[in-house]
Amino acid sequence: MSQLARESKVKDLVEKQKFNQKEIIEMTDPQIEYYHWLYFEDSAYDYM
């Protein structure tokens, strides 16, 4: 993941107040991508 993409996803997670800054800094890129997907990305199943 690019640094810009990581910063954007970290910012979204901090603003959503799901994690504090210290927790997110310690996460790996795949963990950040997972939590961003979990909280921000819509699924087709959300609309069924």
C-alpha positions as CSV (number, residue, x, y, z in Angstrom):
1,M,0.0,0.0,0.0
2,S,1.3,3.4,-0.8
3,Q,2.1,5.9,2.0
4,L,-0.7,8.2,0.7
5,A,-3.3,5.4,0.7
6,R,-2.2,4.3,4.2
7,E,-2.4,7.9,5.6
8,S,-5.9,8.3,4.1
9,K,-7.2,5.1,5.6
10,V,-5.6,5.9,9.0
11,K,-7.2,9.3,9.0
12,D,-10.6,7.8,8.2
13,L,-10.3,5.2,11.1
14,V,-9.1,7.9,13.6
15,E,-12.0,10.2,12.6
16,K,-14.5,7.4,13.0
17,Q,-13.0,6.9,16.5
18,K,-12.7,3.2,16.1
19,F,-9.0,3.2,17.1
20,N,-6.6,5.7,18.7
21,Q,-3.6,6.9,16.9
22,K,-1.2,4.6,18.8
23,E,-3.1,1.5,18.0
24,I,-3.2,2.3,14.3
25,I,0.5,3.1,14.1
26,E,1.3,-0.4,15.4
27,M,-0.9,-2.1,12.7
28,T,0.4,-3.6,9.6
29,D,-0.8,-2.5,6.1
30,P,-3.1,-5.6,5.8
31,Q,-4.7,-4.8,9.2
32,I,-5.4,-1.2,8.2
33,E,-6.9,-2.3,4.9
34,Y,-9.1,-4.9,6.7
35,Y,-10.5,-2.4,9.2
36,H,-11.0,0.3,6.6
37,W,-12.9,-2.3,4.5
38,L,-14.9,-3.4,7.6
39,Y,-16.0,0.1,8.5
40,F,-16.2,2.0,5.3
41,E,-16.7,-0.2,2.2
42,D,-20.2,-1.2,1.3
43,S,-21.0,-4.7,0.3
44,A,-23.7,-5.9,-2.1
45,Y,-25.1,-7.9,0.8
46,D,-25.7,-4.6,2.7
47,Y,-28.4,-3.8,0.2
48,M,-30.2,-7.2,0.2
